[in-house]
Amino acid sequence: MVNVLYFAWVRERIGLPKEQVETTAATVADLVSELKEREERYALAFSDLTALRVAVDQELTDFDAPLSGVREVAFFPPMTGG
């Protein structure tokens, strides 16, 4: 079981700030594939991964990051400074 958090427009498209997901995914990309298969709102939110960043247990990482032992995965758009 992994806690999945959604921020900004990702949260708006999916309609949830967070959820617990039972997954067999080996990597973040595998998790995204599982989520996209759930329903259209997930497919829409994850349609362009270049527009997303991911953090695993609160550390920025890539979509090929392993999920073994991970407790939390967060998806969010890139941050801009200003």
C-alpha positions as CSV (number, residue, x, y, z in Angstrom):
1,M,0.0,0.0,0.0
2,V,1.4,3.4,-1.0
3,N,0.1,6.9,-0.2
4,V,-0.3,8.8,-3.5
5,L,-0.6,12.6,-3.3
6,Y,-1.8,15.0,-6.0
7,F,-1.1,18.7,-6.1
8,A,-2.3,21.7,-8.2
9,W,-4.0,20.9,-11.5
10,V,-3.3,17.1,-11.0
11,R,-5.5,17.2,-7.9
12,E,-8.1,19.1,-9.8
13,R,-8.2,16.7,-12.7
14,I,-8.3,13.6,-10.5
15,G,-10.6,15.1,-7.9
16,L,-8.7,13.9,-4.8
17,P,-5.8,15.4,-2.8
18,K,-4.5,11.9,-1.9
19,E,-5.4,8.3,-1.7
20,Q,-4.0,4.9,-0.6
21,V,-3.3,2.7,-3.6
22,E,-2.7,-1.1,-3.5
23,T,-0.1,-1.6,-6.2
24,T,2.2,-4.2,-7.7
25,A,4.1,-1.5,-9.6
26,A,7.9,-1.8,-9.6
27,T,8.5,1.8,-10.6
28,V,6.7,5.2,-10.6
29,A,6.1,4.7,-14.3
30,D,4.4,1.4,-13.6
31,L,2.2,3.1,-11.0
32,V,1.2,5.8,-13.4
33,S,0.2,3.1,-15.9
34,E,-1.9,1.4,-13.3
35,L,-3.6,4.7,-12.4
36,K,-4.2,5.6,-16.0
37,E,-6.1,2.3,-16.5
38,R,-8.5,3.1,-13.6
39,E,-10.6,5.7,-15.3
40,E,-10.5,8.6,-17.7
41,R,-9.8,11.3,-15.1
42,Y,-6.5,9.6,-14.3
43,A,-5.6,9.0,-17.9
44,L,-6.2,12.8,-18.5
45,A,-4.1,13.8,-15.5
46,F,-1.2,11.6,-16.6
47,S,-1.5,12.1,-20.3
48,D,1.7,14.2,-20.6
49,L,4.3,13.1,-18.1
50,T,6.7,15.9,-19.3
51,A,4.3,18.3,-17.6
52,L,4.7,16.5,-14.3
53,R,7.3,16.1,-11.5
54,V,7.3,13.3,-9.0
55,A,8.6,12.9,-5.5
56,V,9.1,9.6,-3.7
57,D,9.1,9.8,0.1
58,Q,9.5,13.5,-0.3
59,E,12.6,13.4,-2.5
60,L,12.4,14.6,-6.2
61,T,13.1,11.7,-8.5
62,D,12.3,10.4,-12.0
63,F,9.5,8.2,-13.3
64,D,11.9,5.2,-13.4
65,A,12.4,5.3,-9.7
66,P,11.8,2.0,-7.9
67,L,8.8,1.7,-5.5
68,S,10.2,-1.0,-3.3
69,G,9.7,0.0,0.3
70,V,8.2,3.4,-0.6
71,R,5.5,4.9,1.5
72,E,4.6,8.0,-0.4
73,V,4.5,9.2,-4.1
74,A,3.5,12.8,-4.9
75,F,2.7,14.1,-8.3
76,F,2.8,17.9,-9.1
77,P,3.5,20.3,-11.9
78,P,6.9,21.9,-12.2
79,M,7.5,24.7,-9.8
80,T,8.4,28.1,-11.1
81,G,10.3,30.7,-9.2
82,G,9.5,34.4,-9.1
